Amino acid sequence: MVGWGWVGGLVGGGEGSGWGLVGSADGGGLGPVRQVAVASAGSVVNQAARDLTVQAPPVVPAMESVPAVAGASRIETTTGVFVGRSAELARLDSAVSGAGGRAVVVAVHGLGGVGKSTLAARFAESRGDRFSFVWWVTADSSAAIATGLADLAVAIAPEAAVLPAEQRVELGVRWLATHDGWLLVLDNLTTPSDAAGLLERVRTGTVVITSRQGTGWGGIPTVAVDVLTAEQAVDLLDRLVRAEWPDADLSGAEALCAELGFLPLAVEQAAAYLVQDRIDPTAYLDLLGRFPARVFTAAREGGDARRTMARVWHVTLDRLADTPLAGDLLRVVAWWAPNGIPRDFLSGLGEEPDVHEASRRLAAYSMITLTRTEVSVHRLVQAVTRTEDPADPHRRPEDVAAARDTAATILSDCVTDLDPRSPADWPRYHQVLPHARALFGHTTPDTDTPHTAHLLAQLGHYLDNRGDPAAAVTHHARAAQSFERLYGPDHPETLTCRGNLAGAYRATGDPGRGIPLLEANAADRERVLGPDHPSTLTARNNLAYAYEAAGDLRRAIPLLEAVLADGVRVLGADHVDVLPVRGNLGNAYRAAGDPGRAVPLYEANLAAAERALGPDHMVTLTSRNNLALAYEALGDLDRAIPLHEAVLADRERLLGPDHPDTLTSRNNLAFAHHVAGDSDRAIRLLGAVLADRERVLGPDHPHALDTRNNLACVYQLTGDLQRAIPLHEEVLAARERVQGPDHPHTSAARDNLAHAYQLGGAPGRAIRLHKTILADRERALGPDHPDTLTTRHNLAVAHLATGDPDRAVPMLKAVVADRERVLGPDHFDTLASRTSLANALRDTGGGRQVWIGQRRTR
């Protein structure tokens, strides 16, 4: 590097400039030259072979009196395509106006490749007539600055060309210091200190600096340059490509520019690739996705290989080599989402002062952007940083892989002690989720670590509780795959994740898809652990619960009865692992239309839970809630409502008013008041629950839709169809959009709307809707599923309402037979169909007397 010095002037031949340049390129090609004597008046005698020559001393021009030479300016030319930047040019204009006789210095800063030099060149070209002289200096090193100033001296005074380099540098500075009206561009300055000596001596004229460093400029005004807008980036790509390929197909240009983060250098590099390879933006995007290392380094034929995405930030990282943690930090954040990275995510990368220093220096060089609480980084900086390159010391494969694993560990640690059901913990999950999704999108399961798999499982539970079961399925599936690869198919973590995946399938309304997983789980646990191991009993319980959710009570109930008997035998009646089995068996009895058999099980479960876990345990509260629902189903509201109220009070006290379980209790209590005949109170309570569920969970969360459905049902049952029908229509539209057309709750919403149409005097609309529901349920659930049978019953009732008993009676006879076969003769659904058939046979016009099923959801 060349020292600046900036002391003393030229004396005589100017041998004391203070620059310390070593080795000049000036020599004239004379071969071996030996200085042998000093002639008079400062002449030098040189001897080459036998000839003697006397060289006259160089003439040092008086730079103070040399005017600017017309046409001697040097301006960096742009590509000829310049888009946008009107605001930046205006700020630059404003900063350089009103010099007032002193030098005006402006620093243009931003990320490498963002277009700082292009902006400065545009300013110099378009405003050049304001200045008597314009000079462009590449300023990425002290030696480069010295070369640029030496060239300036020669441009002003050509006779200075014979002087040593250090003298020409001094003459260039002297000319700037003694003239005004000029513009000097110092392009790509490494750090403000590199120009400090020059700026101390130059007191007039205008200096525009471009630099990646965004801080440390003291009182120098700055102009920040950011990426282009989406529209400007597409315009730049279009103009660059069509300048050489007018009929190019640029379909997909918007997606390409978005993937490139609207960075001008990346757009220019892509445009050159499109032109030279004659491909469209979609093909380039495909190449970028499959071969990033090759594409990031691809330079235009005949172009500057240093001006590529892979090289443009390499120099900056070289400058940060004395802060090793800076590279580590950048490699870690490269795996996350580009924006909204909480700064506390980085706290574990090193000692707090070291993390602050690395962050500060990266921000100073525009590699990241810092706020008080967050970090952001350009997506292409991320893409290049996480692309392995053995030849690049900043992207060695082992360092990139280590950063990937560190990124996963940090996110996993963030959620390790959180409860995915607790709203108090949801903000942290919300912070982690976009960065985890980015990490999962940039990696494949074969690179997952235990921390990655744990993160996947935790986020799967969170997404399920936040009402996004489809996303939960994706996370649980990869977690199960990764745990199996890491630990084997029989490891408890693997089996647990399989069970979580099956539960997520159930939440999407497709419990049948999870049944093979649970059957395999039960078989594997029995094979590995034995039939009586608690984990085996849990696996069998989960399988039975899936059968129940799929409507297959013929398999669910016997399996639950067997598991309960085995659990009591092996573990004891009050063991905590027995409580879920007993509760599920009660649920199955209730689903089978026999709440009387469920009540003793719930009562036993509640007593056992209070003894084993205490009155405030979550399992105890769930047991109490289930018992209240069973009392309600039996019509014993004198016991149901007080129990609902007690559960609600306990949940509010223990979990808070906004916990999903608390809101479920409020929903259940409201509907119980309706069953008790107090519909006005039920409507008020359901309206309040709906507002709170929408506030806490969002308006499209399944639980919010449940309450909206229940409110519509109460309106309908009280005869207020003007409110009920629009609300049912809203629920159906939301269910179709959020949960999909085949989800059981979506089908139930169609059923409820069809009932409302029928009661509202539009049985034709009801019939059309019931037919659609029947086709969907037969396809999705099969002909014997209880929900399919309910739809057949409702369709028959709708035909009766239109005065068509010839269709209705045969359909009801078939439904009665199938319900007796599938559900049993005493199930309340079977009894309802038998009653409807009897009424139809007695009074073909008695559609008003026929029972119509309606779905309430919790």
SULMOWO-V219171 format. One record per helix or strand of 3 or more residues. SS is the DSSP state (helix for helix, strand for strand). FROM is the first residue (numbers start at 1). TO is the last residue. If there is no record, write none. Layout:
[[SS | FROM | TO] [SS | FROM | TO]]
//
This chain:
[[strand | 34 | 38] [helix | 40 | 42] [strand | 44 | 48] [strand | 51 | 55] [helix | 63 | 65] [helix | 86 | 96] [strand | 104 | 109] [helix | 116 | 126] [helix | 128 | 130] [strand | 133 | 138] [helix | 142 | 156] [helix | 158 | 162] [helix | 165 | 177] [strand | 182 | 189] [helix | 192 | 201] [strand | 206 | 211] [strand | 221 | 224] [helix | 230 | 242] [helix | 253 | 259] [helix | 264 | 277] [helix | 281 | 290] [helix | 292 | 296] [helix | 309 | 312] [helix | 314 | 319] [helix | 324 | 333] [helix | 343 | 349] [helix | 352 | 364] [strand | 374 | 376] [helix | 379 | 385] [helix | 397 | 415] [helix | 423 | 442] [helix | 445 | 447] [helix | 450 | 465] [helix | 469 | 487] [helix | 492 | 507] [helix | 511 | 529] [helix | 534 | 549] [helix | 553 | 571] [helix | 576 | 591] [helix | 595 | 613] [helix | 618 | 634] [helix | 637 | 655] [helix | 660 | 675] [helix | 679 | 697] [helix | 702 | 717] [helix | 721 | 738] [helix | 744 | 759] [helix | 763 | 781] [helix | 786 | 801] [helix | 805 | 822] [helix | 828 | 842] [helix | 847 | 849]]
//
